[in-house]
Amino acid sequence: MASTPVPTTDERPGDQPGAYRWYVLGLLTLTSAFSVADRLVFGILVEDIKAEFALSDFELGLLGGAAFSLVYVLAGFPAARLADRSTRKNIVASAISFWSLMTAACGMATGFWTLFAARTGVGVGEGCSGPSSQSLVADFFARHELAKAMGYLTLGSTVGTASGLVFGGQLAEMFNWRWAFILMGLPGLVLGLVIFLTVREPKRGRYAPAGTDMAQLPLGRTIMSLITNRVFMGLALGWAVQIMIGYALAFWMAAVMLRQFPISTGDVGLYLGLTFFLGGIPGPLIGGYLTHWLTLRDERWRAWLPGLVSLGCVAPLALSLTSTGFTAFLGWFGLAYAIYVASQAGIMSGIQAAVEPASRGFAVAIALFFNNLVGQALGLAVIGAVSDAMGPTYGTSALAVAVFGVCLVSGLLSLAIFVWTAAQMGPTGYLEKMRGG
């Protein structure tokens, strides 16, 4: 374990290792929750938007994926580069304020293209927050605690998904889908102000091994160091493939339920949101602590565990999608989601541990680049296109068949990638191995 660093002007003696770092982690987890809620509230509103604008499932997939993802990844790179040399908490505060306004703007759309434009604004804002948030966590928690901390940070995606469904569905039923967007977006402005006023920037790389070069490399050398890092690239590519499952569940399951069961939008949001919450709360925590316990014995579990759970969640998902009873549908789905999210702590902590502190933000940006192009933009569009193509044969079940098919392929491919990644690691710590230690 690294020794406690000497406090700088940004760190007070009581901050480390006391409660303040958990306060910051709580704010960053809440930021992640707002990010996912504002991104995926679209999922509970797709049927209302589809009806008003007469859109196909493929067009809905574009709005849910490509409209957001393409600019998300473009914004992420300069924001990550800035995160590796400037004040990260200010980047997070500015980002959440901007995407919250753009979420509200989605409620003012007049058709496909104006909604597409508003969704791109959400993508720009959210693309700037992830690298800075994960980099901050890595400087508030030592390496041996990082998997647990990332497990808690992952709770943000669970809470955000559940909140987007529950509150989005209830607001749509109480008012309409436009007001759902507006009222979901505005609270993020308050959180942005709280982060700006109360979070103190930690010393960069304070848990890095002695002798670590903290200077930011030129852009070309940074990119080359990351793309030639087989451990990092394996984790990033494996994450991109397996997160197709996560986006499929978060974006399309509400529409699957509305097509398969006689139920209102508000009830779908409530029941599905609570299922996301009940399955998604224990999953990241168990995954974080299990990864922590396993990696004390062998670092390769940062890749092995995500690979196993990525495929393992597909079986209960199949049982969910083929259930004719509403309760069985939700029960099997909750289990599938709990298994799936147990993978995230290992991947996120592995990426932070596999790269130099001065490259952490940019490493996250590259990982999120693959995540959003493969997992969200491609994955959601493919599911929509397959659903449209299979509609004449499978009717209202076509979307469920498309979701399962993409998730099965994703689970198999990600398992293979993570197994390969583990083979690149050393059992006692691949970061030292890469440095020749």
C-alpha positions as CSV (number, residue, x, y, z in Angstrom):
1,M,0.0,0.0,0.0
2,A,1.3,3.4,-0.9
3,S,2.2,5.8,2.0
4,T,-0.1,8.7,2.8
5,P,0.9,11.6,0.6
6,V,1.9,14.9,2.0
7,P,-1.1,17.3,1.8
8,T,-0.9,20.0,-0.8
9,T,-2.8,23.2,-0.9
10,D,-5.8,21.3,-2.4
11,E,-5.7,18.6,0.4
12,R,-6.2,19.1,4.1
13,P,-4.9,16.6,6.6
14,G,-8.4,15.5,7.5
15,D,-9.3,14.7,3.9
16,Q,-7.3,11.5,3.7
17,P,-8.2,8.8,4.4
18,G,-11.4,10.1,6.1
19,A,-14.9,10.8,5.1
20,Y,-14.3,13.5,2.6
21,R,-13.3,11.1,-0.2
22,W,-16.5,9.2,0.3
23,Y,-18.4,12.5,0.0
24,V,-16.7,13.2,-3.3
25,L,-17.4,9.6,-4.5
26,G,-21.0,10.2,-3.5
27,L,-21.3,13.3,-5.7
28,L,-19.6,11.6,-8.6
29,T,-21.9,8.6,-8.2
30,L,-24.8,11.0,-8.3
31,T,-23.4,12.7,-11.3
32,S,-23.2,9.3,-13.0
33,A,-26.8,8.7,-12.0
34,F,-28.0,12.0,-13.6
35,S,-25.9,11.2,-16.7
36,V,-27.5,7.8,-17.2
37,A,-31.0,9.0,-16.3
38,D,-30.9,11.9,-18.8
39,R,-29.4,9.6,-21.4
40,L,-31.9,6.7,-21.0
41,V,-35.1,8.4,-20.0
42,F,-35.6,8.3,-23.8
43,G,-36.2,4.5,-23.4
44,I,-39.4,4.9,-21.4
45,L,-40.7,7.5,-23.8
46,V,-40.0,5.8,-27.1
47,E,-43.5,4.5,-27.7
48,D,-45.0,8.0,-27.2
49,I,-42.3,9.6,-29.4
50,K,-42.8,6.9,-32.0
51,A,-46.5,7.5,-32.2
52,E,-46.2,11.3,-32.3
53,F,-43.5,11.5,-35.0
54,A,-44.4,8.2,-36.8
55,L,-40.9,6.8,-36.4
56,S,-39.5,3.3,-37.1
57,D,-37.6,1.2,-34.6
58,F,-34.4,1.9,-36.6
59,E,-35.0,5.6,-36.3
60,L,-35.6,5.3,-32.6
61,G,-32.4,3.3,-32.3
62,L,-30.5,6.1,-34.1
63,L,-32.0,8.7,-31.7
64,G,-31.2,6.6,-28.7
65,G,-27.7,5.6,-29.9
66,A,-26.0,7.4,-32.8
67,A,-27.4,10.9,-32.1
68,F,-25.9,10.7,-28.7
69,S,-22.9,8.6,-29.2
70,L,-21.1,10.2,-32.2
71,V,-20.7,13.5,-30.5
72,Y,-20.2,11.9,-27.1
73,V,-17.0,10.3,-28.3
74,L,-15.8,13.4,-30.2
75,A,-16.3,15.6,-27.1
76,G,-14.7,13.0,-24.9
77,F,-11.2,13.3,-26.4
78,P,-10.5,17.0,-25.9
79,A,-12.2,16.8,-22.5
80,A,-10.1,13.9,-21.4
81,R,-6.9,15.6,-22.6
82,L,-7.9,18.6,-20.5
83,A,-8.7,16.4,-17.6
84,D,-5.2,15.0,-17.6
85,R,-3.7,18.5,-16.9
86,S,-6.3,20.8,-15.5
87,T,-9.0,21.0,-12.7
88,R,-11.2,18.0,-13.2
89,K,-13.9,18.9,-10.8
90,N,-14.7,22.1,-12.8
91,I,-15.0,19.9,-15.9
92,V,-17.5,17.7,-14.2
93,A,-19.5,20.6,-12.9
94,S,-19.6,22.4,-16.3
95,A,-20.5,19.1,-18.1
96,I,-23.5,18.2,-16.0
97,S,-24.9,21.7,-16.2
98,F,-24.7,21.7,-20.0
99,W,-26.2,18.3,-20.6
100,S,-29.0,19.0,-18.2
101,L,-30.1,22.0,-20.2
102,M,-29.9,19.9,-23.4
103,T,-32.0,17.2,-21.9
104,A,-34.7,19.8,-21.2
105,A,-34.3,20.9,-24.8
106,C,-35.4,17.4,-26.0
107,G,-38.8,18.2,-24.7
108,M,-39.1,21.1,-27.2
109,A,-38.4,19.0,-30.3
110,T,-40.7,19.3,-33.3
111,G,-39.6,16.2,-35.2
112,F,-36.9,13.7,-35.8
113,W,-34.1,16.1,-36.7
114,T,-34.7,18.6,-33.8
115,L,-34.8,15.8,-31.4
116,F,-31.7,14.4,-33.0
117,A,-30.0,17.8,-32.5
118,A,-31.0,18.0,-28.8
119,R,-29.7,14.5,-28.2
120,T,-26.4,15.4,-29.7
121,G,-26.2,18.2,-27.1
122,V,-26.8,15.7,-24.3
123,G,-24.0,13.6,-25.8
124,V,-21.5,16.6,-25.9
125,G,-22.1,17.3,-22.2
126,E,-22.0,13.7,-21.0
127,G,-18.9,13.0,-23.0
128,C,-16.9,15.5,-21.0
129,S,-17.7,14.1,-17.5
130,G,-16.7,10.4,-17.5
131,P,-12.9,10.7,-17.9
132,S,-12.6,13.4,-15.2
133,S,-14.8,11.5,-12.8
134,Q,-12.9,8.2,-13.0
135,S,-9.6,10.0,-12.9
136,L,-10.7,11.8,-9.7
137,V,-11.7,8.5,-8.1
138,A,-8.3,7.0,-8.8
139,D,-6.7,9.9,-6.9
140,F,-9.0,9.7,-3.9
141,F,-8.6,5.9,-3.4
142,A,-5.5,3.7,-3.3
143,R,-5.1,0.9,-5.9
144,H,-6.1,-1.8,-3.4
145,E,-9.4,0.0,-2.8
146,L,-10.0,1.0,-6.4
147,A,-12.3,-1.9,-7.3
148,K,-14.6,-1.2,-4.3
149,A,-14.7,2.5,-5.1
150,M,-15.5,1.8,-8.8
151,G,-18.2,-0.6,-7.6
152,Y,-19.8,2.2,-5.8
153,L,-19.4,4.6,-8.7
154,T,-21.1,2.0,-10.9
155,L,-24.2,2.3,-8.7
156,G,-24.7,5.6,-10.4
157,S,-25.6,3.8,-13.7
158,T,-28.1,1.6,-11.8
159,V,-29.7,4.4,-9.9
160,G,-29.8,6.5,-13.1
161,T,-31.4,3.8,-15.2
162,A,-34.0,3.1,-12.6
163,S,-34.7,6.8,-12.0
164,G,-35.0,7.5,-15.7
165,L,-37.6,4.8,-16.0
166,V,-39.5,5.5,-12.9
167,F,-39.6,9.3,-12.9
168,G,-39.7,9.5,-16.7
169,G,-42.7,7.1,-16.9
170,Q,-44.6,8.9,-14.1
171,L,-43.9,12.3,-15.5
172,A,-45.0,11.2,-18.9
173,E,-48.2,9.8,-17.5
174,M,-48.9,12.9,-15.3
175,F,-48.0,15.4,-18.0
176,N,-46.6,14.2,-21.3
177,W,-43.2,13.0,-22.8
178,R,-42.1,16.6,-23.4
179,W,-42.4,17.6,-19.8
180,A,-40.8,14.4,-18.7
181,F,-37.6,15.5,-20.6
182,I,-37.8,19.1,-19.1
183,L,-38.3,18.1,-15.5
184,M,-35.7,15.3,-15.7
185,G,-33.1,17.7,-17.0
186,L,-33.3,20.7,-14.7
187,P,-32.2,19.2,-11.3
188,G,-28.7,18.5,-12.8
189,L,-28.0,22.3,-12.7
190,V,-28.1,22.2,-8.9
191,L,-25.7,19.3,-8.7
192,G,-23.3,21.0,-11.0
193,L,-23.2,24.0,-8.6
194,V,-22.7,21.8,-5.6
195,I,-19.7,20.1,-7.2
196,F,-18.2,23.4,-8.3
197,L,-18.5,24.9,-4.8
198,T,-17.6,21.9,-2.5
199,V,-15.2,19.5,-4.3
200,R,-11.5,20.1,-3.8
201,E,-9.1,18.9,-6.5
202,P,-6.8,16.1,-5.2
203,K,-3.1,15.9,-6.1
204,R,-2.8,14.1,-9.4
205,G,-1.3,10.6,-9.1
206,R,-0.8,10.6,-5.4
207,Y,-1.1,6.8,-5.2
208,A,1.2,6.2,-8.1
209,P,4.4,4.2,-7.4
210,A,7.5,6.2,-6.6
211,G,9.3,7.5,-9.7
212,T,6.2,7.6,-11.8
213,D,6.4,10.4,-14.5
214,M,3.5,12.7,-13.9
215,A,4.1,14.9,-16.9
216,Q,1.6,14.7,-19.7
217,L,3.1,13.1,-22.8
218,P,2.5,14.7,-26.3
219,L,-0.8,13.6,-27.8
220,G,0.8,11.2,-30.3
221,R,2.9,9.5,-27.7
222,T,-0.1,9.2,-25.4
223,I,-2.2,7.6,-28.0
224,M,0.6,5.2,-29.0
225,S,1.3,4.2,-25.4
226,L,-2.4,3.3,-25.0
227,I,-3.0,1.5,-28.2
228,T,0.1,-0.6,-27.7
229,N,-0.9,-1.5,-24.1
230,R,-2.5,-4.9,-24.7
231,V,-4.1,-5.0,-21.2
232,F,-5.7,-1.7,-21.6
233,M,-6.9,-2.4,-25.2
234,G,-8.2,-5.8,-24.2
235,L,-10.3,-4.3,-21.3
236,A,-11.5,-1.4,-23.5
237,L,-12.6,-3.6,-26.4
238,G,-14.1,-6.3,-24.2
239,W,-16.1,-3.6,-22.4
240,A,-17.3,-2.1,-25.6
241,V,-18.7,-5.5,-26.8
242,Q,-20.2,-6.5,-23.5
243,I,-21.8,-3.1,-22.9
244,M,-24.1,-3.8,-25.9
245,I,-25.9,-6.0,-23.3
246,G,-26.3,-3.1,-20.9
247,Y,-27.6,-0.6,-23.5
248,A,-30.0,-3.2,-24.9
249,L,-31.5,-3.8,-21.5
250,A,-31.6,-0.2,-20.5
251,F,-33.0,1.2,-23.7
252,W,-35.2,-1.5,-25.2
253,M,-36.8,-3.4,-22.3
254,A,-39.5,-0.8,-21.7
255,A,-40.6,-1.1,-25.3
256,V,-40.5,-4.9,-25.1
257,M,-42.8,-4.8,-22.0
258,L,-45.2,-2.3,-23.6
259,R,-45.5,-4.6,-26.7
260,Q,-45.8,-7.8,-24.8
261,F,-48.1,-6.9,-21.9
262,P,-51.3,-4.8,-21.5
263,I,-49.7,-2.1,-19.3
264,S,-49.4,1.7,-19.2
265,T,-46.2,3.6,-19.7
266,G,-46.3,4.8,-16.1
267,D,-46.6,1.3,-14.7
268,V,-43.8,0.0,-17.0
269,G,-41.5,2.8,-15.8
270,L,-42.4,2.1,-12.2
271,Y,-42.0,-1.7,-12.2
272,L,-39.1,-1.9,-14.6
273,G,-37.3,0.9,-12.8
274,L,-37.7,-0.8,-9.4
275,T,-36.4,-4.0,-11.0
276,F,-33.4,-2.2,-12.3
277,F,-32.9,-0.8,-8.8
278,L,-33.3,-4.1,-6.9
279,G,-31.1,-6.0,-9.3
280,G,-28.6,-3.2,-9.9
281,I,-27.8,-2.2,-6.3
282,P,-26.4,-5.6,-5.1
283,G,-24.7,-6.3,-8.4
284,P,-22.1,-3.6,-8.5
285,L,-21.4,-3.9,-4.8
286,I,-20.9,-7.6,-4.9
287,G,-18.9,-7.2,-8.1
288,G,-16.7,-4.6,-6.5
289,Y,-16.0,-6.5,-3.3
290,L,-15.6,-9.8,-5.2
291,T,-13.1,-8.2,-7.6
292,H,-11.2,-6.8,-4.6
293,W,-11.0,-10.2,-2.9
294,L,-10.1,-12.1,-6.1
295,T,-7.5,-9.6,-7.3
296,L,-5.6,-9.8,-4.0
297,R,-4.9,-13.4,-5.1
298,D,-4.6,-12.9,-8.9
299,E,-4.8,-9.7,-10.9
300,R,-6.2,-11.6,-13.9
301,W,-9.6,-11.7,-12.2
302,R,-10.1,-8.1,-13.4
303,A,-10.7,-9.6,-16.8
304,W,-11.8,-13.2,-16.0
305,L,-14.8,-12.0,-13.8
306,P,-16.2,-9.6,-16.4
307,G,-16.0,-12.3,-19.1
308,L,-17.8,-14.9,-17.0
309,V,-20.7,-12.6,-15.9
310,S,-21.1,-11.1,-19.4
311,L,-22.1,-14.5,-20.8
312,G,-23.7,-15.6,-17.5
313,C,-26.4,-13.0,-17.6
314,V,-27.7,-14.2,-21.0
315,A,-29.5,-17.4,-19.6
316,P,-31.8,-15.5,-17.2
317,L,-32.4,-12.9,-19.8
318,A,-33.7,-15.6,-22.2
319,L,-36.0,-16.8,-19.5
320,S,-37.2,-13.3,-19.0
321,L,-37.9,-12.5,-22.6
322,T,-39.8,-15.8,-23.1
323,S,-41.9,-15.4,-20.0
324,T,-45.7,-15.0,-20.5
325,G,-46.2,-13.9,-16.9
326,F,-45.4,-10.3,-15.9
327,T,-43.9,-11.2,-12.5
328,A,-41.7,-13.9,-14.0
329,F,-40.6,-11.5,-16.7
330,L,-39.4,-9.0,-14.1
331,G,-37.9,-11.5,-11.8
332,W,-35.7,-13.2,-14.4
333,F,-34.8,-9.8,-15.8
334,G,-33.7,-8.5,-12.4
335,L,-31.4,-11.5,-12.0
336,A,-29.9,-11.0,-15.5
337,Y,-29.2,-7.3,-14.8
338,A,-27.7,-8.0,-11.3
339,I,-25.3,-10.5,-12.9
340,Y,-24.4,-8.1,-15.8
341,V,-23.5,-5.1,-13.6
342,A,-21.2,-7.2,-11.4
343,S,-18.7,-6.9,-14.3
344,Q,-18.2,-3.1,-14.2
345,A,-15.9,-2.7,-11.2
346,G,-13.3,-5.1,-12.6
347,I,-13.2,-3.4,-16.0
348,M,-13.1,0.2,-14.7
349,S,-10.5,-0.5,-12.0
350,G,-8.4,-2.5,-14.4
351,I,-8.3,0.4,-16.9
352,Q,-7.2,2.8,-14.2
353,A,-4.5,0.5,-12.9
354,A,-3.2,-0.5,-16.3
355,V,-2.2,3.1,-17.4
356,E,0.0,5.9,-16.2
357,P,-1.7,8.6,-14.0
358,A,-1.1,11.3,-16.6
359,S,-3.0,9.2,-19.2
360,R,-5.9,8.1,-17.1
361,G,-8.5,10.6,-18.5
362,F,-7.5,9.9,-22.1
363,A,-7.6,6.2,-21.5
364,V,-11.2,6.5,-20.3
365,A,-12.0,8.6,-23.3
366,I,-10.7,5.9,-25.6
367,A,-12.6,3.2,-23.7
368,L,-15.8,5.3,-23.9
369,F,-15.2,5.9,-27.6
370,F,-15.4,2.2,-28.2
371,N,-18.3,1.8,-25.8
372,N,-20.5,4.3,-27.5
373,L,-19.7,3.5,-31.1
374,V,-20.0,-0.3,-30.6
375,G,-22.2,-0.7,-27.5
376,Q,-24.6,2.2,-28.0
377,A,-24.6,3.5,-31.6
378,L,-24.1,0.2,-33.3
379,G,-25.8,-2.0,-30.8
380,L,-29.1,-0.1,-30.5
381,A,-29.3,0.5,-34.3
382,V,-28.7,-3.2,-35.0
383,I,-31.4,-4.2,-32.6
384,G,-33.9,-1.7,-34.1
385,A,-33.0,-2.9,-37.7
386,V,-33.3,-6.6,-36.8
387,S,-36.7,-5.9,-35.1
388,D,-38.0,-4.1,-38.1
389,A,-36.8,-7.0,-40.4
390,M,-38.4,-9.7,-38.2
391,G,-41.6,-7.8,-37.6
392,P,-43.6,-9.6,-40.4
393,T,-42.6,-13.0,-39.0
394,Y,-42.6,-12.5,-35.2
395,G,-45.0,-9.6,-34.8
396,T,-44.9,-7.9,-31.4
397,S,-42.2,-10.4,-30.2
398,A,-39.7,-9.3,-32.9
399,L,-38.1,-6.8,-30.6
400,A,-37.6,-9.3,-27.8
401,V,-36.0,-11.8,-30.3
402,A,-33.6,-9.0,-31.6
403,V,-32.6,-8.0,-28.0
404,F,-31.8,-11.6,-27.1
405,G,-29.8,-12.3,-30.3
406,V,-27.6,-9.3,-29.9
407,C,-27.0,-10.0,-26.2
408,L,-26.0,-13.6,-26.9
409,V,-23.5,-12.6,-29.5
410,S,-22.2,-9.9,-27.2
411,G,-21.7,-12.3,-24.3
412,L,-19.8,-14.8,-26.4
413,L,-17.5,-12.3,-28.0
414,S,-16.8,-10.4,-24.8
415,L,-15.9,-13.6,-23.0
416,A,-13.3,-14.5,-25.7
417,I,-11.8,-11.0,-25.5
418,F,-11.6,-10.9,-21.7
419,V,-10.0,-14.4,-21.6
420,W,-7.4,-13.1,-24.1
421,T,-6.8,-10.0,-22.0
422,A,-6.2,-12.1,-18.9
423,A,-3.5,-14.0,-20.8
424,Q,-1.6,-10.7,-21.2
425,M,-1.6,-10.0,-17.5
426,G,0.7,-11.2,-14.7
427,P,-0.9,-12.8,-11.7
428,T,0.7,-10.4,-9.2
429,G,0.1,-7.1,-11.0
430,Y,0.3,-6.3,-14.6
431,L,1.1,-2.6,-14.1
432,E,4.5,-3.5,-12.6
433,K,5.0,-6.2,-15.3
434,M,4.5,-3.6,-18.0
435,R,7.1,-1.4,-16.5
436,G,9.5,-4.2,-16.3
437,G,9.3,-4.5,-12.5
